[in-house]
Amino acid sequence: LELSPANRRHTPSLALSPPMVERLKRCIYHIPICGGFCAPTANTEPCYKHVSNEYTLPGAKVFMKLAWLIEWSPCCIGCGMLGSGCADRRRKPLLMFVFILNVMAFLFSILAAVGLSNNPNSVRKLPWVRGEGIITACPDGGCPYQVYVGSAMRVDEVDCGAIKMCAAAAMKQGFKLKDGEADVYMRSMKWTDEAVCSLGNDTKMMQSCEDCKKSQLPGQTLIISILTQFPTATADLQRMTRFGDMNCQKTMGIVSNLVSFITSLVALVAFRSACWSSMPTETAMGTVQWNLGPGFRLLLAATIAKVFDAAVHMAIPTPSKKWTRHKEKISLVEYMKLGVEDPESSFDEASPTQVGKTEVCTAETSATRREL
């Protein structure tokens, strides 16, 4: 059906005007982290310009207004000057390496966060600490039992087999028959429960349980560890090129990694001491062997990755033309181009070709002087 001319005049147009399209593009380009990946940039790098340009820089719109504080402060310039020419010439492979480490650390932290779950099955799959023992009071070699320790709860499991005495004692202490298992009983309790460590008559085990309860890794620490992966990963990408490299990005890469590393490591060491190394191996029920679970190991690996990231940021200096405060008015793109205009690092040594030419020139000059 065709619209009449009168109806066409009243039909709204869905076409956007060129100014609106440009404004929409700029809004997309300034989306944090990923908006600048497709933006038209002044960076001439063939590939890395998509992740290291004037649009991927955090706070690009107000950056030059605050440059006196976030870019040219003595702290930021001092951090920018740290490093060596050797690392500067290898900035792309080094920063790509720690970026991949950051991605892996992010995934490890997500998996370790399963320990914060209140789901017993999740805690059983990725516990932070796991204990395996034998209840010697049971006949025929004893009854095997396991303890799964998470950051939010603990899960106890005992296989009574056909021993009715074991089943009766387990149900008396709050165990319930596990779904799908004929003779396996399970009990799960949150660490916030006051009675989580008051079951049983083993005073040594109860005291160790209380110490472990007090040393549980706070959920905030794990969440902060996950969230800090984003700014450190973006700093790795932003510093891939000398055009996109900034003193503030290097400072943030060093400080954020070190602060996150220290806070996470302190919490992990306290948890390891109270919930693993100090746990008794001889209890009133029998012997038990304690092992660090995959949840703890994954978070430890993610924490160690921060050391490598901070070390790479320290090793790579920013372009030397960005070590001085620019009093004259300069745009962001002009400032970023200073890194490209200064392609040779101030730490670089003379190349073998240059040394050879110097030696030949010196020899020719000496020969000429002897002839004269």
TORTORKOL-858140 format. One line per field, with one value per residue (C-alpha): residue number from 1; residue in one letter; x negated, y negated, z negated. Coordinates in steps of 0.02 Angstrom, whole numbers, always signed. Last residue first. Layout:
residues N
marlo	[NUM, ...]
miza	[A, ...]
u	[X, ...]
v	[Y, ...]
w	[Z, ...]
end
This chain:
residues 372
marlo	[372, 371, 370, 369, 368, 367, 366, 365, 364, 363, 362, 361, 360, 359, 358, 357, 356, 355, 354, 353, 352, 351, 350, 349, 348, 347, 346, 345, 344, 343, 342, 341, 340, 339, 338, 337, 336, 335, 334, 333, 332, 331, 330, 329, 328, 327, 326, 325, 324, 323, 322, 321, 320, 319, 318, 317, 316, 315, 314, 313, 312, 311, 310, 309, 308, 307, 306, 305, 304, 303, 302, 301, 300, 299, 298, 297, 296, 295, 294, 293, 292, 291, 290, 289, 288, 287, 286, 285, 284, 283, 282, 281, 280, 279, 278, 277, 276, 275, 274, 273, 272, 271, 270, 269, 268, 267, 266, 265, 264, 263, 262, 261, 260, 259, 258, 257, 256, 255, 254, 253, 252, 251, 250, 249, 248, 247, 246, 245, 244, 243, 242, 241, 240, 239, 238, 237, 236, 235, 234, 233, 232, 231, 230, 229, 228, 227, 226, 225, 224, 223, 222, 221, 220, 219, 218, 217, 216, 215, 214, 213, 212, 211, 210, 209, 208, 207, 206, 205, 204, 203, 202, 201, 200, 199, 198, 197, 196, 195, 194, 193, 192, 191, 190, 189, 188, 187, 186, 185, 184, 183, 182, 181, 180, 179, 178, 177, 176, 175, 174, 173, 172, 171, 170, 169, 168, 167, 166, 165, 164, 163, 162, 161, 160, 159, 158, 157, 156, 155, 154, 153, 152, 151, 150, 149, 148, 147, 146, 145, 144, 143, 142, 141, 140, 139, 138, 137, 136, 135, 134, 133, 132, 131, 130, 129, 128, 127, 126, 125, 124, 123, 122, 121, 120, 119, 118, 117, 116, 115, 114, 113, 112, 111, 110, 109, 108, 107, 106, 105, 104, 103, 102, 101, 100, 99, 98, 97, 96, 95, 94, 93, 92, 91, 90, 89, 88, 87, 86, 85, 84, 83, 82, 81, 80, 79, 78, 77, 76, 75, 74, 73, 72, 71, 70, 69, 68, 67, 66, 65, 64, 63, 62, 61, 60, 59, 58, 57, 56, 55, 54, 53, 52, 51, 50, 49, 48, 47, 46, 45, 44, 43, 42, 41, 40, 39, 38, 37, 36, 35, 34, 33, 32, 31, 30, 29, 28, 27, 26, 25, 24, 23, 22, 21, 20, 19, 18, 17, 16, 15, 14, 13, 12, 11, 10, 9, 8, 7, 6, 5, 4, 3, 2, 1]
miza	[L, E, R, R, T, A, S, T, E, A, T, C, V, E, T, K, G, V, Q, T, P, S, A, E, D, F, S, S, E, P, D, E, V, G, L, K, M, Y, E, V, L, S, I, K, E, K, H, R, T, W, K, K, S, P, T, P, I, A, M, H, V, A, A, D, F, V, K, A, I, T, A, A, L, L, L, R, F, G, P, G, L, N, W, Q, V, T, G, M, A, T, E, T, P, M, S, S, W, C, A, S, R, F, A, V, L, A, V, L, S, T, I, F, S, V, L, N, S, V, I, G, M, T, K, Q, C, N, M, D, G, F, R, T, M, R, Q, L, D, A, T, A, T, P, F, Q, T, L, I, S, I, I, L, T, Q, G, P, L, Q, S, K, K, C, D, E, C, S, Q, M, M, K, T, D, N, G, L, S, C, V, A, E, D, T, W, K, M, S, R, M, Y, V, D, A, E, G, D, K, L, K, F, G, Q, K, M, A, A, A, A, C, M, K, I, A, G, C, D, V, E, D, V, R, M, A, S, G, V, Y, V, Q, Y, P, C, G, G, D, P, C, A, T, I, I, G, E, G, R, V, W, P, L, K, R, V, S, N, P, N, N, S, L, G, V, A, A, L, I, S, F, L, F, A, M, V, N, L, I, F, V, F, M, L, L, P, K, R, R, R, D, A, C, G, S, G, L, M, G, C, G, I, C, C, P, S, W, E, I, L, W, A, L, K, M, F, V, K, A, G, P, L, T, Y, E, N, S, V, H, K, Y, C, P, E, T, N, A, T, P, A, C, F, G, G, C, I, P, I, H, Y, I, C, R, K, L, R, E, V, M, P, P, S, L, A, L, S, P, T, H, R, R, N, A, P, S, L, E, L]
u	[-4976, -4981, -4970, -4818, -4729, -4760, -4688, -4533, -4505, -4516, -4394, -4269, -4282, -4254, -4106, -4028, -4046, -3966, -3819, -3794, -3808, -3664, -3698, -3614, -3435, -3395, -3333, -3210, -3212, -3044, -3024, -2902, -2790, -2783, -2752, -2600, -2505, -2524, -2462, -2313, -2269, -2279, -2415, -2407, -2581, -2641, -2692, -2755, -2905, -2922, -2809, -2949, -3044, -2918, -2854, -2972, -2942, -3018, -2897, -2745, -2822, -2853, -2675, -2602, -2719, -2672, -2486, -2498, -2540, -2365, -2278, -2383, -2334, -2151, -2161, -2252, -2122, -1977, -2069, -2079, -2223, -2239, -2202, -2224, -2116, -2144, -2010, -1845, -1925, -2043, -2221, -2274, -2235, -2209, -2347, -2419, -2249, -2111, -2206, -2372, -2300, -2164, -2290, -2406, -2263, -2205, -2380, -2406, -2245, -2284, -2464, -2426, -2282, -2391, -2537, -2430, -2336, -2497, -2599, -2467, -2398, -2571, -2597, -2429, -2461, -2628, -2546, -2576, -2450, -2572, -2714, -2606, -2551, -2528, -2338, -2323, -2413, -2321, -2156, -2206, -2255, -2093, -1987, -2081, -2046, -1865, -1908, -2026, -1901, -1768, -1884, -1926, -1743, -1695, -1805, -1928, -1881, -2004, -1879, -1795, -1964, -2005, -1834, -1861, -2031, -1950, -1815, -1944, -2042, -1883, -1825, -1652, -1545, -1453, -1494, -1591, -1446, -1334, -1345, -1294, -1386, -1508, -1364, -1325, -1312, -1285, -1293, -1257, -1306, -1222, -1100, -1164, -1051, -1015, -1124, -1044, -1046, -1174, -1123, -1226, -1094, -1081, -1267, -1258, -1112, -1198, -1360, -1270, -1173, -1330, -1278, -1394, -1418, -1495, -1518, -1506, -1537, -1511, -1579, -1512, -1548, -1734, -1729, -1788, -1744, -1761, -1764, -1722, -1771, -1696, -1814, -1915, -1781, -1703, -1662, -1743, -1895, -1807, -1925, -1984, -1988, -1994, -1975, -2019, -1965, -1828, -1786, -1668, -1609, -1578, -1468, -1368, -1342, -1266, -1299, -1428, -1580, -1693, -1626, -1726, -1880, -1808, -1785, -1959, -2035, -1943, -2010, -2185, -2178, -2129, -2266, -2395, -2344, -2372, -2539, -2600, -2529, -2623, -2787, -2760, -2717, -2844, -2996, -3093, -3043, -3102, -3278, -3271, -3251, -3125, -3071, -3047, -2858, -2850, -2942, -2827, -2675, -2741, -2805, -2632, -2628, -2496, -2357, -2378, -2439, -2349, -2179, -2121, -2216, -2121, -1946, -1876, -1998, -1940, -2011, -2120, -2033, -1980, -2152, -2227, -2293, -2172, -2134, -2305, -2381, -2362, -2449, -2514, -2475, -2385, -2279, -2123, -1959, -1863, -1835, -1921, -1880, -1717, -1792, -1866, -1746, -1617, -1693, -1686, -1501, -1457, -1566, -1472, -1303, -1360, -1419, -1255, -1157, -1259, -1230, -1039, -959, -831, -676, -557, -385, -238, -132, -195, -177, +6, +43, -63, +41, -40, -64, +0]
v	[-769, -584, -542, -656, -570, -399, -457, -529, -368, -265, -380, -370, -181, -170, -287, -190, -28, -103, -165, +4, +92, -16, -148, -112, -156, -229, -394, -293, -316, -350, -526, -597, -448, -486, -670, -616, -588, -772, -829, -711, -776, -957, -1076, -1241, -1295, -1247, -1073, -976, -868, -679, -657, -693, -546, -417, -309, -184, +6, +102, +39, +89, +261, +283, +232, +362, +498, +463, +459, +637, +695, +647, +742, +896, +881, +863, +1024, +1117, +1070, +1128, +1286, +1350, +1344, +1514, +1579, +1761, +1830, +1965, +2028, +1973, +1890, +1799, +1821, +1718, +1552, +1395, +1266, +1281, +1279, +1166, +1049, +1032, +1037, +910, +788, +811, +784, +624, +551, +602, +520, +353, +353, +403, +280, +137, +190, +211, +48, -49, +14, +9, -155, -235, -168, -234, -403, -422, -389, -269, -286, -351, -244, -93, +55, -61, -71, +118, +153, +8, +86, +249, +159, +61, +219, +340, +226, +285, +467, +432, +308, +444, +566, +440, +390, +573, +575, +721, +824, +803, +796, +959, +1044, +1001, +1066, +1229, +1251, +1229, +1358, +1482, +1467, +1480, +1642, +1674, +1648, +1499, +1325, +1264, +1212, +1176, +986, +992, +855, +986, +1067, +1250, +1400, +1580, +1736, +1922, +2060, +2230, +2238, +2094, +2009, +1861, +1862, +1925, +1787, +1744, +1638, +1714, +1844, +1893, +1935, +2035, +2140, +2170, +2222, +2345, +2415, +2471, +2518, +2393, +2245, +2131, +1961, +1786, +1618, +1453, +1286, +1113, +939, +944, +1129, +1281, +1456, +1593, +1775, +1939, +2121, +2247, +2366, +2520, +2652, +2574, +2389, +2303, +2264, +2127, +2106, +1943, +1824, +1635, +1510, +1326, +1190, +1300, +1299, +1446, +1472, +1286, +1284, +1435, +1354, +1195, +1046, +981, +881, +1026, +1009, +847, +953, +984, +797, +764, +891, +810, +639, +709, +785, +617, +531, +658, +626, +440, +483, +567, +432, +303, +395, +434, +252, +165, +251, +95, +15, +167, +148, -41, -20, -67, -205, -378, -359, -321, -483, -578, -508, -547, -721, -767, -785, -656, -649, -820, -940, -831, -874, -988, -880, -724, -798, -717, -570, -510, -336, -326, -211, -362, -442, -277, -110, +35, +5, -72, +100, +156, +44, -88, -259, -330, -480, -377, -339, -240, -53, +2, -164, -105, +51, -3, -145, -200, -358, -295, -253, -429, -497, -392, -452, -633, -605, -522, -665, -791, -691, -689, -526, -441, -371, -495, -517, -500, -659, -725, -553, -551, -704, -637, -475, -321, -172, +0]
w	[-374, -335, -522, -540, -397, -473, -640, -555, -459, -618, -710, -567, -562, -751, -744, -601, -698, -853, -751, -671, -840, -907, -1037, -1203, -1239, -1410, -1341, -1240, -1053, -972, -1044, -917, -953, -1139, -1102, -1001, -1164, -1209, -1040, -1053, -1226, -1174, -1232, -1322, -1374, -1547, -1496, -1647, -1609, -1605, -1454, -1331, -1408, -1344, -1490, -1566, -1560, -1707, -1839, -1737, -1708, -1895, -1941, -1822, -1883, -2064, -2022, -1953, -2130, -2188, -2048, -2089, -2272, -2223, -2121, -2259, -2389, -2282, -2228, -2407, -2530, -2613, -2787, -2842, -2981, -3111, -3231, -3308, -3460, -3344, -3282, -3131, -3216, -3110, -3131, -2954, -2869, -2933, -3049, -2956, -2780, -2823, -2897, -2748, -2626, -2712, -2713, -2531, -2473, -2556, -2495, -2315, -2298, -2359, -2247, -2090, -2113, -2147, -1999, -1862, -1929, -1920, -1744, -1688, -1768, -1679, -1511, -1367, -1225, -1094, -1160, -1123, -1232, -1382, -1362, -1352, -1515, -1599, -1544, -1628, -1789, -1791, -1767, -1880, -2028, -2028, -2063, -2207, -2278, -2274, -2363, -2498, -2519, -2547, -2700, -2709, -2861, -3004, -3147, -3092, -3076, -3256, -3312, -3216, -3296, -3467, -3426, -3363, -3525, -3630, -3545, -3618, -3462, -3391, -3455, -3303, -3189, -3339, -3326, -3142, -3047, -2982, -2890, -2921, -2806, -2862, -2755, -2780, -2659, -2676, -2529, -2424, -2296, -2408, -2563, -2724, -2851, -2983, -3133, -3272, -3318, -3135, -3134, -3294, -3229, -3062, -3146, -3261, -3113, -3022, -2844, -2762, -2876, -2745, -2827, -2753, -2835, -2741, -2802, -2763, -2696, -2654, -2615, -2711, -2654, -2787, -2734, -2821, -2804, -2926, -3016, -2968, -2996, -3151, -3173, -3322, -3213, -3115, -2967, -2893, -2746, -2767, -2625, -2627, -2506, -2434, -2248, -2214, -2394, -2416, -2260, -2322, -2492, -2415, -2528, -2404, -2456, -2408, -2230, -2232, -2191, -2018, -1989, -2057, -1937, -1790, -1837, -1863, -1688, -1613, -1713, -1657, -1476, -1508, -1591, -1430, -1316, -1419, -1398, -1213, -1174, -1287, -1216, -1167, -1332, -1429, -1359, -1380, -1566, -1698, -1818, -1741, -1737, -1922, -1960, -1840, -1930, -2105, -2058, -1988, -1799, -1752, -1883, -1964, -1830, -1703, -1778, -1636, -1512, -1564, -1568, -1412, -1415, -1586, -1558, -1400, -1275, -1171, -1151, -1094, -1154, -1124, -938, -908, -944, -764, -637, -759, -686, -838, -784, -817, -732, -865, -851, -1012, -1096, -1173, -1252, -1419, -1464, -1333, -1257, -1077, -1095, -1151, -1011, -884, -948, -937, -759, -710, -788, -689, -528, -552, -601, -489, -575, -494, -570, -448, -450, -283, -208, -251, -144, +0, -2, -70, +43, +0]
end
